[in-house]
Amino acid sequence: MKNQCSLSKKNCVPCEGGTPPMTQTDANKLLLELKNNWQMNEAGHLYKQYPFKNFMGALDFANKIAVIAEQEGHHPDLFVSWGTCKVEIWTHKINGLTESDFILASKIEDMS
């Protein structure tokens, strides 16, 4: 199912060091907009696990994410195993979330 989120129409913006992470309240609002089973893990990062029928499906999906990540200049952590691609997104430079993290998640969701 395609994500109908306005976030996917935006582009990621490079984060400057020293920028504070977004508040939990703001992150929760964007998480509600993102929908589609995205969640925040224990570390406060965006997280979603995508199921596949085999290893190659998961790997192909990870490679498609890599293309989007390069276009946006914003790179998630990916974990590929048989039947699963786990995606974890946060802004490494500030060790927290920014709007760009939700934008990237929305773009990933659009291609799933």
Secondary structure, DSSP 8 states (H G I E B T S, - for coil): -----GGGGS------TT-----HHHHHHHHHHH-TT-EE-TTS-EEEEEE-SSHHHHHHHHHHHHHHHHHHT---EEEEETTEEEEEE-BTTTTB--HHHHHHHHHHHHH-
